[in-house]
Amino acid sequence: MNLAFGYNTNGFAHHRLEDALEIIAECGYDGVALSLDVYHLNPFTLVESDVPRMRQLLQRLRLRCVIETGARYLLDPRRKHYPSLISGEGRNVRLEFLRRAVDIAAELGAECVSFWSGVPDPNVPEHQAWDWLVTGCLQLTEHAKRRGVQLAFEPEPGMLVDDMAKFEVLKKHITTARFGLTLDVGHVFCTETAPFRQVFGKFASLIRNVHIEDIRGRRHEHLMFGEGELDFVSILRAIRDNKYTGLINVELSRDSHRAPEVCRRSLEFLRETCQKLPPLTAPPASSSATP
């Protein structure tokens, strides 16, 4: 099977969204992780024609799409990623943003909407933050059901839900298949002790979106491929062997100053790595002989 690669537009922070998509398509990507941001399909400033026009562009460029909601300063120009679903104030603003992201995903035919919990407020008890998170996720899931949209929750280092064990706790409260998982390859190496193949295999049935980048020394810093220490032959083999068919999205937001070059080089690296994968082992043929 062929793996499908996309590129996250948070790595094109200095480009018009239309230009970013053109470059991503020219490089040969299969899709795009479209990060809603101040000047990238901002849900709070859209006019009626914006989303249909974007849908037509994606169709013309033959790009699959997932919606990302990790913009740094879209909701508050002074505080990064604020407010969140667990903030002492402003949770409804975040929830409204996520609802609008779901609406945009429905109109674009996106494969999922990816989101996370947020950073804990030191003045908020942990049990209260969890209560707010579960409530917000349940409300968002109901809206996603109505719009026919898949959700994909991402454990993020430094946030309330920062690893796979805490995702499992959250998932117990939201059992519907509409609530899935965004698995970030680098995050797994930052937070988990089990081998990547084991982690991916355990959660394979829930994974709806994958982020990929290089990492060094378990430090949460997204690096260009080759600047870290990850074994991407093993990583891509594990993803392929688990028959994952969603997008594998390159996430290099700190490389926007060299976006066209990094976008091109990333896909070249990933395709070259795919050429190194051993062939899939065919299952043993069943015997049809009669006694």
N, C-alpha and C positions, 0 to 999 in steps of 0.2 A: 504494500500500500504506500501511496505517496503522502508525506506529511505536508500540511498546508501552513504557510507562514504569512504573518501579517506584521505591520509596523504601527506602533502607537504614535498618534499625532502629538502627544505631549513632547515628543522629540523634534517637533517642528514648530516650536513656540514662536519663532520669528517669521514664519511664513503665513500667508493667507491659506485658509483651509483648502480652498480649491487647488492652489498651487502644490500644497503638500500631497494631496491625493494624486495629482498628475505625476509627481516625482515617484511616489510609492508604486504606482502602476507601471511607470517606465522601468523601474528597477526589476520588475517581474514578480512582485508579491501577489499572493492569492487574496489578501484581504487587508483590512485596516481596523485597528483598535481606535475608535474615534473618541477622543477625550473632549467632552463638552467643556468649553472654557470661555474666557471673557470675549475673545474674538473668533472662537471656533464653535459656531452653532449654539451660542449662549441661549439657554432656554428662557431667560427673562427678557430678552430683547428681540426675539424672533418676530418676523412678519410672516404673513400667511403663506407666501411663496417660497420661503427659505427651505423648509423640509422637503417639499416636492422637488425642488431644484436639486437638492443634495441627493435625493433618491435617484433622480435621472442621471446625475454624474456618476454615482456608484455603479449604476447599471451599465453606463457607457464604458466605464473603465473595467468592468467585470471584477469588481472588488467585493468580496464578502465583508461583513461588518459586525463588530461588537461595539457596544457603547460603554465607555469608561467615564467614571465620575470623580476622579481623583484630582481635579484642578486645585491648585494651591490657594489662590486668592479670589476665586469667583464669588464666594458668598460674603467674605469679609476682607477688605483691602489691607488690613493691618495684621491679621492673625491667620497663619497658614492652616488650611484644612478645618476652618472653624466657620460656623458651628457644625458639630457632628450629631449623630444620633444619640450620643451620651453626654452632650454638653449641658451644663446647668441652665443655660438660656439658649434659645434659638433652635431647639431641636425641630420645631415645626418648619423652620426655614429649610433645614437639610432635608426633611421628609418631603416637602413640596418640590424641592429640586430633584429628588430621586423619582418622585411621581412623574414629573415632566420628562425626565430621562426615559422612563418607561414609555411614555406617550410618543416620544421621538423614535424610540426603538421600534415601536409598533408600526409607525408610519414608514420607517426605512426598511422594515423586514429584517432588523438586526437579530443576530443569533442569541444575544443575551445582553443584560445590563450588569456590569461589574461594580461592586461597591464594597466598603469596609466599615468598621465600627467607629473609629475615631480614637483619639488619644485621651486617656483618663484624666479627668480634672481632679487635682489633689484635694479639692474641697468637697468632692462628691464621694460618699461611701461606695465601695465596689459593688455591693448588693443592689444599690440604687441604680448604678450605671448599667448593670446587667438587666435590671427590670426595664429600664428605658430602651435598651437595645432590643430586647425580645419584643417589646410592644411595637417599636418602630418597624422591625423586620416583618412582624405579622401584618401590620397595616400595609406595608409596601407589597407584601406577597399577595394580599387580597386585590390590590390594584393591578398587579401584574397578571393575576388570573383573569381579571376582567378584560385586559387588553391582549391576552394571549402571548405574553412575553416571559421569557426565561430569566431568572435572576442567578447571579453567580457571586457569592460572597468571598472576599479575599482576606485571609489572615495576613496581617501586616505587622512586622516588628515594631515595637514601641506603642502599639495600640492595645486596646482592651482585649481584643481577640487577636493574639499575636502568633499563635502556633496551631498545629493541627489538633492537639488535645482540646483546646478551647473551642475550636470550630465544632468538634464533636459534641461538646456541651451545648452549644447554640443550636446545632442541628436537631438535637433531641426535642427542642421546643417547637421546631418548624419542620414538620415531617413531610410536607408535600414535596413532590419531585420538582415543582416549580422553583424551589429554593435549592440551588446547586452551589458549586464551588469554583472559584478562580484559584488556580494553583500557580504561584510564582516560583519558578525553578530556584532562583537565588535565595528566596526566603526559606525554602526547605533546607538549604545548606547553612543558613544562619540560625535556624531555630530547632532543627530536628537532629537527633543522633542516629536514627535508623538510616540505612542506605536509601538513596533516592528511588531505586527500583521498588523497594518495599513500600515506601510511602505512596508512590504513584499507584501501585497496584492495589493498595488498601482502599484508596479513595476514587479509583478509576470510574466507578459507576456514577459518581457525583460530579466529576470534573466537566465543566462546560466552557472553560476558557483557561488558557495557559499564557503566562508571561515568561519571557526568557531573556537572560543577560548573564554576564560573567560576574563572579564574586571572588574576593580574596580574603582569606583568614576569618571567615564567618562574620565579617563586617558588612553591615547593611549599606552598601554603596554599589549602585548599578554601574558595571564597567563594560566597556566594549569587549567583544569576544577576543580572547588572546591576552587581555590585560589582567585577567584573574587566573584562577587555578582549577576551574571546573573541567571535568572530563565529558565533553559534549557527545562523544560517540556513545558512551554508556547512557547518557541522559536521553538522547534522541532514540536510542534503541529501546529503552524502557517505555517511552511514550508510544512508539510504533507497535511494540509487542503487545501493549494493552489495547490496541485498536482504537486509539483516540482519533476522532475525525474532525474535531473543532480546530479553530485557529491557534497557532503558536505565535504569540505576538512579541516582537522585540520591543523592550521598554528601556529606552535610554534618554530620559528627559533632560539629563544634564549635558547632553551633547548637541543641543539645538544649534549652537554656534557653528557646527560643522555637519548639519543634518543631511544634506544630499550625499556627502561622502560616506558618512557612517551608515546611512540607510542602504546604500549600494554595497558597501563592504560587508555588512551584516548578512545580507542574503547570500552573497558569494561564499562566506564562511559556512553558513548553515547548509547550503547545497553541497559544498565540498565535503562537509562532515557526513551528510547523508550517503555520499558515494562510498564512505568507509564502513557503512553498516553491514554486518553479515546478513546474508539472505535469511528470510523467515524460514523456520523449520516447518515443513509440511506435516500435518497430523498423520499418523499411521493409517493406511488404507484398511477398511474393514473387510474381513473375509466373507465372500459370498458362496464359498464352496459348500456343497451338500455332501453329507456322508455317503 
